[in-house]
């Protein structure tokens, strides 16, 4: 993970609102994501994380607010926005009949990339799939499929990648494999917007974490900043530092109650 707070945002979101009939999903969402960082949108199921990704990916129009990706407005420059990112959804979009290498070559040809075979081989090596590149994807484990899916998203070198709950349904070993792939993305300068409802995933991967609850970002900061929101640990026999789970539950409170949590902000402001 990197410290990149001094850089201009690659993703900029201001005042996003979205409703589905009477259900107001987003109620004024604001955040920035700087270049080469991993930004986690953390929230419970149905919090609106995927709705935000769909708006940023130009798949859905916001009711109000504005957003830019790689400097392009999602509402008025949709074509340029789509050239700036790749999207990996909650389930791996790979062709099981083809081999891993054939999947990559096919996508490279569709994107008119020069020397598709060389591109495929580089990505297989980069994501530790070289030994299995000649095997049909139907025989891949869940983690291997997800790593292949992420590698396919990188063909054409998009500066931004959206990962919408990338470890959904994976076993612990496969999840660790995907985490390694995400770290690989950031190490190569790709800006990653990650949505998750898994607390340790955000804790392990993200440079900044924004907790989405009640249609708003209620806190946004580094892991250290979020932990600092809680009282210092009491020292008895063992010092227990607050976990991200402690922060999350303390901020959102009892989800069975109606009403909104107040907005909180950590870190630099515009």
ZASE-919457 format. One record per residue (C-alpha): x, y, z. Coordinates in steps of 0.001 Angstrom, whole numbers, plus 500000, padded with zeros to 6 digits. Example, Ala and Ser with C-alpha at 12.3 -4.5 7.8 and 13.67 -1.06 7.14 Angstrom:
2
512300495500507800513670498940507140
//
This chain:
270
500000500000500000501139503526499267500841507015500676499480509045497764497363511738499401499240514598497678498228513457494199495208514651492240492241512246492376491762509775489527488192509189490726486203512114492104482652511787493446480514514647494720476944514584495990475843511365494277472178510547494779470193507607493452466713506258494182464777503251492968461147504367493158460606505082496868463903503585497998466673506176498302469927504224497969472477507062497743471943510334499585474903512554498792478058510457498464481465512173498306484945510687498004488224510879496052490572508098494949494173509018494168496378507409491525497916504039492268495983503502495486493500500891496656490296502530497900487759500317499671484048501040499823482994499053502866479363498417503682476730495841504432474817494018501719472468496514500041474369499581501253474698500945497698478271499936496859477387498314493527475146501256492648478139503584492990480263501322490782477530501185488135477305504985488074481088505335487761481086502695485013478384504650483083475972501706483432473563503729485541472666507422485704472717509270489001469704511329490020471967514109491273475621514858491882478714514511489712481576512077489218484718511891487115486971508953486237490459509684484920489382513307484476486276512514482388482721513243483469480631510069483726477486511848482550478810513826479573481959511915478524480834508311478856482942507086475930486169508451477374485279507086480812484746503580479394488175503674477794489699504491481188488610501525483300487917497811483498485196496290485654485369492951487413481994491949488839481075489670491706481473486494489645484325485575487301483405486223483641485589483591481978484903481047479248485232477574480763485550475863477374488742477785476548492116477541478232493343480365480416495660481572477683492903481383475045490657483554477237493356486202477417494203486039473717490511486361472802490046489492474905493296490967473567492083490467469992488693491999470781490470495038472203492772495230469144495910494893471240499168494243469390500709490778469804497862489149471808499938486045472524502737488014474182500209489983476231498554486754477368501869485182478369502928488273480341499689488319482303499785484575482978503219485013484487502286488135486405499343486428488128501062483071488716499019481236486073501775480330483622501810476653484577498036476361484096497664478605481037497234475640478705494501474016480789490786474544480267489286476989482740486658474397483708489415472734485740490511475910487525489921476570491218487842479566492291490931481616493067492520480800489722489352481821487858489199485102489719492884485823489065492318485074485385489269487354485402491293490197486918494138489660484457491660489833481552490478493183482891493996494583482596494369493985478873494867497372477249496405498805480461493377500687481859494448503204484517491462502305486738489911498982487714486667498486489621486525495309491710482982494697492930483208492259495863485931490216494124486138487443496739482412486641496920481921482905497330485622482064497501487256479822500085489999481263502354492879480090500158491285481490496999490626484752498799494329485052499685495189484471496024492881487313494968494333489598497632497785488957496187496437489852492730495016493145494029498344494019495639499971493263492290497640495764490596498557498558492991502258497730492737502050498379488982500335501761489459496743500745488715494127502665490679491741500214492350488233500907493641487274497880495695483818497226497123483520494746499944481471493766502956484410491805504369486130493774507096489490492018507005489610492397503216489436496177503527491910496089506391494424494002504439494242495778501075493101499372501261495101502585501502491857504352502421488540502947503611485144504628503272482264503150505254478968503452503381475844503334505527472363504772505153473184506065501680476105508182502847479827507894503518479889508151507295483663508005507642486585508031505207490224507595506170493223505353506529492997502322508780495013504126511453492679507124511280489599504944511589491011503101514587491811506442516227488081507261516283487621504808519147488937505338522693492498504156523321492881500529524299492786499730528013495925498050529231495312495270531711497233492068531091497192492457527281496753495568525151493893495097522708493912497539519793490556498209518089489968496255514910488260497588511796485233495527512848485095497484516135485196500767514203482549499622511705480042498440514312480584501447516559479905503825513642476807502192512169475297501141515483472235498889515620471143498372511999467710497236513177466891500823514159465659503389511662467343506716511196470572507994509777474044508096511197475743511461511011478433512052508434482021511866509592485171512743507724488758511871508447491785513279506726492288516029504199489355518056502898488993519976499648
//
